[in-house]
């Protein structure tokens, strides 16, 4: 098997390395988590995985499993492997928006059309930024075709042409990519810069994650990327997902689904949020901004796509106190917040304990197995946390 050897020195990573016991984790529960992941890989559920666990600004665990690439020649997953984050990307984009709002460039109560006038087409003139980022905008199924991923003039035209499917604010319904393509166009209107550059300059680089977190993967980093896989329809096993592994998808950096990163980069991003907006002396946003952003803005209203309340904040969603929740674990306290990636992953932070956790795999497994394993994975971590 091939391995990528240009691993960034651990000393340069923003979270210093510690260990499970020192940071207050029950090692036996984490051993069970590791055994579960190893069993999944042995059962051919997914080729590879990476996890990271952090607390109080320190990294307790960072571990890679299995293969990043399976074909034509297997390559083992390594510490510097970059994993497709899918919708975990939404949180990365949201952090950039929090920072821009804090600088006074816009308000979440603003209408998108206040900053992108052509967005008012097709009765979208009153759609607000808050409605868009909380999946209430009314155009969940709108599509941005491949020809607009890199052509941002065309992207703006496509987004402005989105048709409404229902009255904005009247429903909560997950917008897989459409809302965040809109927010990417908004970022460009506010800054005059490519949204990928803004996210890099506002989030990844200031946090010391410029080598480990990307929205818009440079071609020079393709060799580090894990291939994404998908189940074979009507058969056992999996195959490479050609669309998700294409150069256009990687470089295009869809702001709602095409980020790439390591698990420890995502754990560090959540450590910043748990520390009130600061990491290693670098402040991204203020505590008050975070309190506003990581708040339940949709109550217990059912997300019609998810079939359950999702308690959506401005980027992450919260556990809340409803019976069911996706991805964060049944054992989680109500304030735990995070996000997932379709069929593959979840990342979250717990303000009560100071713990952040990232679990990322490279096969897009459907429900019901996917949601069941996410609950088990998260609950093993929650039950490992000691006071």
C-alpha angles and dihedrals in degrees: 000000000000121000130194107239104188093095113166111244111263090229090067095055113103094234113067115225119255132153139258098254095047091052095048106259128141101240093204092063092049089048087056090051091051091048090050092053092046089051091050090054092046088052090052093243091137133351098231146002142188128201135185131187124191138172135184093355096311133104113239098177138006117173138162126205137194126339131339091193128025105178140091088351122004118244119194118235110257136189092265096046111128115221128204104252097196107187094357079082088074090071092050090052090045092056089056090051092049089055093048091049090050089054089057098250093128144342125239087233090061120106114246087234090061086073102022103038095186089060087079088079118114093025094298095123095111099044107123130212089243092053090049098050092044094051097251098110098107103238106085096147100047112127134213108205123220093258090069100046094089100020101075095183087059090043091057091050093050093048092048089052094055110130121225116245096187140355111295112251094018095099142022107226124156113253102208099198108337099081094051095045083057091050090049089056089048092053090052092049091050097046107023088231137105108275090230091059091047092053091048094047096040102040120007102042099041090052092051091249098113090117095045109037125055138170098189106024113226114232089239088066097049092099089064095052121107114229115245118231136196134199117269106249112248094359142074122264134034141267137204112276102234096195095048091048096048121118089236093058094045096048096037093067099204100211092222100046121000106076121128127206150133123268091243090054090056091046088052092049089056091045087059090055093046090051092057098265100314135100126183092345095310114116117207099172138352126263090248092054089051092049089055095045099044095051129111102260096169102045116204094326111138117250099228093212095049095038093226140065111281099186092221124210126183094291109340124054126223134235094233120174102283120122097251132035132167122248104338096089131254090251093057118116115244094260097058110118135188148113141242142220120235111276093336121062156003134204125189148164131216114209092191095061103020091239125143125186136187127192117179129173135175106231121078099225118187129228144300091040094042097057092042093054092046090056092048093047093049094044092053088056095044091050090051093060115103125189 
